[in-house]
Amino acid sequence: MEYLIYISTAKHLLSDDELVEIYTVSREKNQLRNITGVLLYAQGTFIQLIEGPEEAVAVVFTAISKDDRHKNIIKLAHEPSEERAFPDWTMGFKTLNPDEMKELEGYFDPSDRKFDGHDHPGIAIIKTFVDSH
């Protein structure tokens, strides 16, 4: 079992219909591959955590990397994990506005690589969001 967190930039601001399509297709594919996780979208920026069996995470991230709807894909973390952070979510999804992003405990600038704590801050950010909603 492992998890992978990445951040990327949409090539254009996505419509609600485009986001629903991503969510729907991702849930179906993730369920088949035993992948869980969360996708956050805010004003053209994605941050996603995917978790599951090593081979499945690799297949999903390869597909994500080839998706032409986004660019500037930066892998923030890719590590083994004893357990899933989001075991019941084949794909949690939420769009955030900038004020919501700043209010998340553990919010960080992705260019700042100084991370404290035992959990990766990407997990902390996503867990904070999930716990508050």
C-alpha positions in Angstrom: 0.0 0.0 0.0 1.2 3.5 -0.8 0.0 7.0 -1.4 0.9 9.7 -3.9 0.1 13.4 -3.7 0.5 15.8 -6.6 -0.4 19.3 -7.5 -1.0 20.6 -11.1 -2.4 23.5 -13.1 -5.4 23.2 -15.3 -4.7 24.4 -18.9 -7.9 26.5 -18.6 -10.4 27.1 -15.9 -12.7 24.1 -15.8 -16.5 24.3 -16.0 -18.7 22.5 -13.6 -19.6 20.0 -16.3 -15.9 19.2 -16.9 -15.3 18.7 -13.2 -18.3 16.4 -12.9 -16.9 14.3 -15.8 -13.5 14.0 -14.1 -15.1 13.0 -10.8 -17.4 10.5 -12.4 -14.8 8.8 -14.6 -12.2 8.8 -11.8 -14.6 7.1 -9.3 -15.4 4.3 -11.7 -11.8 3.7 -12.6 -10.6 3.9 -9.0 -13.1 1.5 -7.8 -11.9 -1.1 -10.4 -8.3 -0.6 -9.3 -8.9 -0.5 -5.5 -7.8 3.2 -5.4 -9.1 5.7 -2.8 -8.4 9.4 -2.4 -9.4 13.0 -2.7 -9.2 15.6 -5.4 -9.4 19.3 -4.6 -9.8 21.9 -7.3 -9.4 25.7 -6.7 -9.3 28.3 -9.5 -7.3 26.2 -11.9 -5.2 24.3 -9.4 -5.6 20.6 -8.6 -4.2 18.8 -5.5 -4.9 15.1 -5.3 -4.1 12.3 -3.0 -4.4 8.8 -4.4 -3.8 5.7 -2.4 -3.8 1.9 -2.9 -1.7 -1.0 -4.2 1.6 0.1 -5.6 0.9 -1.1 -9.2 -2.5 0.5 -9.2 -1.2 3.9 -8.0 1.5 3.7 -10.7 -1.1 3.0 -13.4 -3.4 5.8 -12.2 -0.6 8.4 -11.9 0.7 7.5 -15.4 -2.8 8.2 -16.8 -3.1 11.4 -14.8 0.3 12.5 -16.1 -0.9 12.0 -19.7 -4.2 13.9 -19.2 -4.1 17.0 -21.4 -6.4 19.0 -19.2 -3.6 20.0 -16.9 0.1 20.8 -16.9 3.0 21.5 -14.4 2.4 18.3 -12.5 4.5 18.2 -9.4 4.7 15.1 -7.3 4.7 16.3 -3.6 4.9 12.9 -2.0 5.0 9.2 -2.9 5.5 6.9 0.0 4.5 3.6 1.5 1.6 3.6 3.9 0.3 1.2 6.5 -3.3 2.2 6.1 -5.4 4.4 3.9 -6.2 8.0 4.9 -9.5 7.9 3.0 -10.6 4.2 3.0 -14.2 4.8 2.1 -13.7 7.3 -0.8 -13.1 6.0 -4.3 -12.8 9.7 -5.1 -13.7 12.5 -2.7 -14.0 15.7 -4.6 -14.4 19.4 -3.7 -13.9 22.8 -5.4 -12.4 25.4 -3.1 -12.3 29.2 -3.3 -9.0 31.0 -2.3 -10.4 32.0 1.1 -11.3 28.3 1.9 -7.8 27.2 0.9 -6.1 29.7 3.3 -8.3 28.6 6.2 -7.2 24.9 6.0 -5.0 23.9 8.8 -1.6 23.0 7.4 -2.1 25.2 4.3 1.3 25.6 2.7 2.9 27.1 -0.4 3.8 24.2 -2.6 7.1 25.8 -3.5 8.1 25.7 0.2 9.7 22.3 0.8 10.1 22.8 4.6 7.6 20.3 6.1 7.2 19.6 9.8 5.3 16.8 11.6 4.9 13.1 11.1 2.3 13.2 8.3 3.0 14.8 5.0 1.4 18.2 5.0 -0.6 17.3 1.9 -2.4 14.7 4.0 -2.9 17.1 6.8 -4.5 19.7 4.5 -6.8 17.2 2.9 -7.8 15.7 6.3 -8.5 19.1 7.7 -10.8 19.9 4.8 -12.6 16.5 5.2 -13.0 16.9 8.9 -14.5 20.4 8.6 -17.1 19.4 6.1 
